[in-house]
């Protein structure tokens, strides 16, 4: 997970990176926790490594703006959302088992949390889902 924030008086972007893990024990993604500053207009690389037994893994990047929901950005097999094609890129490296996200020409509007995820991001089951509602007074 990456949190990108702008401090107006210093013109720096502050990056907070942590990790987001997949549920299966043999499949996981790893993002180091760190704080980074970068000038507006700079290029930034956000690292994400993975562990899986899948020989052709599919990884995704998501962006979550303040008070928003995670938004799909791109996958390692080229299904990029139009708004992210110009400044965002991620390439799968099966040798190092990583999929770094590159943000080119960093802007204040890039301030967000960035998540790396490994497919499957949702587990499918063949049972009926039941939602239990709780009402409290």
N, C-alpha and C positions, 0 to 999 in steps of 0.2 A: 504494500500500500504506500502511496506517495501522497503527501499533502504539500501543495504548492501555494504559498501565500506571498503577497506583495506588501512591503513596508514602504509607504509613499515617501517618507522623508529621507530614506537612504537609497531608494531606487534599486533595492535588492530583492530577489525572490528567495524565499526560504523554503527549502525542501525537507520534508520529514518522510522517511521511508521506514516501513515496518514490514511485517510478513502476513501472508494470507495462505492458509493451508487447506488442501483438499482433504476430504474425509477418509478416503481409503488409505490404509497404512503404507502401501507400496507406491502410491502416487501422491506427490506433493509439489508445491511451488514454494520458493524461499525468496524473500526480499529482506535484505539487511536493514536494521533500524539505523537511521543516520539523519543528520541535519546537514544541509548543504545550502550555500548561498551562490547565486549566479546573477550576473547583470542581465537586465532586460536586453533582448536581442541575441543573447548567447545560445549556444547549443548545449543541451543537457542529455545525458544518458542515464536511464534508470535501469539498474540490473535486476534480473529475475532468473533464478536457476530452478531446475525442476528435477524430480526423481520419478521415473515411471518404468514399467516393463514394456510399454507400448513402443514398438520400433518406429512408428510414425505418429508421434504425439501432436495434438492440436492445442495450441495455447492462445489465450485471448488477453486483450488489455481492455480495461474499463476505466472510465473517468467519472468521478462523482464531485459535482460542484457543491458549494455550501448550500445546505438545506434542500438538496436535490437527491435523486436516486442515482445509483450507478448506471452509466450509459455505455453501451457497447461501442468500442472504438475500432478495433481491428483484430484479425486473427493471423496466425502464421501462414495461412494458405491464401492470403490476398483478399479476403472479404472485408475490405475497409469501408467504413462509413464515409460518405462524401466530405463531410465537414472536417475530417481528420486526415485526408489524403495529402494535403499540402505540407503540413508541418510535423506530422507524426509518422514514424516508421518503426517496424519491429521485424527482425529476421531470426529465424530459428537456427541455432547452431547445435547440431546433434553431437558434435565432438566434445564441446564443453558443457552440453546440456543446459543451455541458457537461451533466453529470448529477450535481449535488452531492448528497451523502448527508447528511441531517440526523438527528442523534441527539438526542432530547428527553429531558430529565431524566436526564442522564448518571449511571450507577451504576458501582461498582467492578466488577460482573460484566460490564460492557461492555468490559473490558480485553481487547484482541485486536489482531490485524493485520487491516486492512480492504483488500480488493482491488476495484478497478473493472476490468471486463472488457467487451470489445466482441464481439458475435456475428459470426462463428462463433468459439467458444472452443475447438473441436476441429475439425480439418480431416479431412474424410472422403475416403477414396480407394477405388478399386475393385480394389486389389491385395490379395493375401493378406498378412497380418501374420505375421512370424516373430519369435519371441523367442529371442535367443541367450543361453544361460546360460554364465556363466564360473565356474569353480571354481578357487580359489586355495588353496595350502597354507600 
